[in-house]
Amino acid sequence: MLFGKIDYINLLPFYIFTKRYIRSSQLKQSIAYKKDFPSAINKKFKKRQIDAAFISSIESKRGNFSCLDIGIVAKKEIQSVLVKKGSFMPDSHSATSNVLAKQLGIEGEVIIGDKALRAYLKDPDIYIDLAKLWYEKHHLPFVFARLCVHKKKKYYEKLSRKFVQTRVKIPRYILLRYAASRGIAVSDMKRYLNLVSYEIDSKAQKSLKLFLR
């Protein structure tokens, strides 16, 4: 099984969980991770070069694959999907965020991921948080990505249910490693992860349908 891995802080709890959940050494060896940016993962998934991945919401709308009720959900704000006011400039690593900015009528440079979080923490006043703006407009959480699969749907459904029911504790040595590589303090990463939910519940589903429509 090839899993498309987006190596952002917001998905760190999921990858920590899967390492603990998959106890079979044979199964662990059978899962290989293909690391890339969201837009590249989208393309690889559509071409069936990977079997499962968190796919940008806008790309999960239709296709010959299944999407589960788990994803990257901003409860109210997110601090890692931003627009810096100015002339429109899409983020080449993104898909959903570029469309969201247009839907919300925001002109400027779109920035996503850990680099966006680092920028926001340094100077929040010069950025617009797109998830926050969506929430203020619709009073709904925003779904940035969904876990979609080409095969082994039942396996991933079971894994997903267990994940959303589990409070994942990230080892401190991993937090320190990410802090060093991302230039973001451990305390800021912990606060950031509290902004993220993973279950696509009824409100998130309503929000997703509204966005895709």
C-alpha positions in Angstrom: 0.0 0.0 0.0 1.3 3.4 -1.0 0.2 6.3 1.2 0.6 9.9 0.1 2.2 11.8 3.0 1.8 15.5 3.5 4.5 16.4 6.0 2.8 19.2 7.8 2.3 19.7 11.5 -1.5 19.4 11.2 -1.2 15.8 10.1 1.5 14.8 12.7 -1.1 13.2 15.1 -2.4 11.0 12.3 1.0 9.6 11.4 1.9 9.1 15.0 -1.3 7.2 15.5 -0.8 4.9 12.5 2.6 3.8 13.7 1.0 2.8 17.0 -2.1 1.3 15.5 -0.5 -0.9 12.9 1.1 -3.6 15.1 1.9 -6.2 12.5 5.5 -5.8 11.4 4.6 -7.3 8.1 1.8 -4.8 7.5 4.1 -1.9 8.6 6.6 -3.0 6.0 3.9 -3.2 3.3 3.0 0.5 3.8 5.3 2.9 2.0 4.9 6.6 2.3 5.3 9.0 -0.7 6.0 12.4 0.7 5.1 15.5 -1.2 3.1 18.8 -1.2 -0.8 18.7 -1.3 -1.1 19.7 -5.0 1.5 17.0 -6.0 -0.2 14.4 -3.8 -3.5 15.2 -5.5 -2.0 14.5 -8.9 -0.3 11.3 -7.8 -3.5 10.0 -6.3 -5.6 10.8 -9.3 -3.1 8.9 -11.5 -3.3 6.0 -9.0 0.4 6.3 -8.2 -0.6 6.1 -4.6 -3.4 4.1 -3.0 -4.6 6.5 -0.2 -4.0 10.1 0.9 -5.4 13.2 2.4 -6.7 14.9 -0.8 -7.6 18.6 -1.1 -11.3 19.1 -0.7 -11.7 20.7 -4.1 -10.1 17.6 -5.8 -12.1 15.1 -3.8 -15.4 16.3 -5.3 -15.6 13.5 -7.9 -13.6 10.6 -9.2 -13.5 6.8 -9.2 -12.4 6.5 -5.5 -13.9 6.7 -2.0 -13.5 9.5 0.5 -14.0 8.9 4.2 -15.4 11.1 7.0 -12.0 12.1 8.2 -9.9 15.0 7.1 -8.2 18.3 8.0 -10.9 20.5 9.6 -10.4 24.0 10.9 -12.8 24.4 13.9 -12.9 28.2 13.6 -9.5 29.6 12.6 -6.4 27.7 11.3 -3.4 30.2 11.2 -1.8 28.1 8.4 -3.9 29.0 5.5 -3.4 32.7 4.9 -3.7 35.6 2.4 -1.3 38.5 2.5 -3.1 41.4 0.9 -2.0 42.5 -2.5 -2.2 41.1 -6.0 -3.6 37.6 -6.3 -0.8 35.0 -6.2 -1.8 31.4 -5.7 0.3 29.0 -3.7 1.5 26.3 -6.0 1.5 23.8 -3.2 -2.2 24.2 -2.7 -5.5 23.6 -4.4 -8.4 24.2 -2.0 -6.9 27.3 -0.4 -6.6 29.1 -3.7 -10.2 28.4 -4.6 -11.3 29.4 -1.1 -9.6 32.8 -1.3 -11.5 33.5 -4.6 -14.8 32.3 -3.1 -14.3 34.7 -0.2 -13.3 37.5 -2.5 -9.9 38.0 -1.0 -7.1 39.3 -3.2 -3.5 38.7 -2.3 -0.8 36.1 -1.9 -2.0 32.7 -0.7 0.3 30.9 1.8 -0.3 27.5 3.3 1.3 24.9 5.6 4.0 25.2 8.2 5.6 28.2 6.4 2.3 30.1 6.7 2.0 29.2 10.4 5.6 30.4 11.0 4.8 33.7 9.2 1.5 34.2 11.1 3.2 33.7 14.5 5.7 36.4 13.6 3.3 39.0 12.4 -0.4 38.0 12.5 -1.7 41.5 11.7 -0.6 41.4 8.0 -2.4 38.2 7.2 -6.0 37.1 6.7 -6.9 33.7 8.1 -9.2 32.1 5.5 -10.7 29.5 7.8 -11.6 32.3 10.3 -13.2 34.4 7.6 -15.2 31.4 6.3 -16.4 30.7 9.9 -17.4 34.4 10.4 -19.4 34.2 7.1 -21.1 30.8 7.5 -20.7 29.8 11.1 -19.3 26.5 10.0 -15.9 24.8 10.3 -13.9 24.5 7.1 -12.7 21.2 5.6 -9.4 21.6 3.8 -8.8 17.9 2.9 -10.3 14.4 3.1 -8.8 11.0 3.4 -9.5 9.3 0.1 -8.7 5.7 -1.0 -8.5 3.6 -4.1 -8.6 0.3 -2.3 -8.9 -1.3 1.2 -11.7 1.1 2.1 -12.9 -1.0 5.0 -9.4 -1.1 6.5 -9.1 2.7 6.3 -12.6 3.2 7.7 -11.7 1.1 10.7 -8.4 3.0 11.1 -10.2 6.3 10.8 -12.8 5.5 13.4 -10.2 4.5 15.9 -8.1 7.6 15.2 -10.9 10.1 15.8 -11.7 8.3 19.1 -8.1 8.4 20.3 -6.3 11.3 22.0 -2.9 11.1 20.4 0.1 12.1 22.5 3.0 13.2 20.4 6.4 12.3 22.0 8.4 15.3 23.0 11.4 14.3 21.0 9.3 14.4 17.8 7.9 17.8 18.8 11.5 19.1 19.3 12.5 17.7 16.0 9.7 19.5 14.2 10.3 22.6 16.2 13.9 22.7 15.0 13.1 21.9 11.3 10.1 24.3 11.1 11.4 27.2 13.2 8.2 27.0 15.4 8.2 26.7 19.2 6.8 23.5 20.7 4.3 25.5 22.7 3.0 27.2 19.5 2.7 23.8 17.7 0.6 22.5 20.6 -1.7 25.5 20.5 -2.0 25.2 16.7 -3.0 21.6 16.9 -5.9 22.5 19.2 -7.3 24.5 16.2 -7.6 21.4 14.1 -10.2 18.6 14.1 -10.2 15.5 12.1 -13.7 14.1 12.1 -15.9 15.3 9.3 -19.1 15.5 11.4 -22.5 16.9 10.3 -21.5 20.5 10.5 -18.3 19.8 8.6 -20.2 17.9 5.9 -22.6 20.8 5.5 -19.7 23.2 5.2 -18.0 20.9 2.6 -21.1 20.7 0.5 -21.5 24.5 0.6 -17.9 25.0 -0.5 -18.1 22.5 -3.3 -21.4 23.8 -4.5 
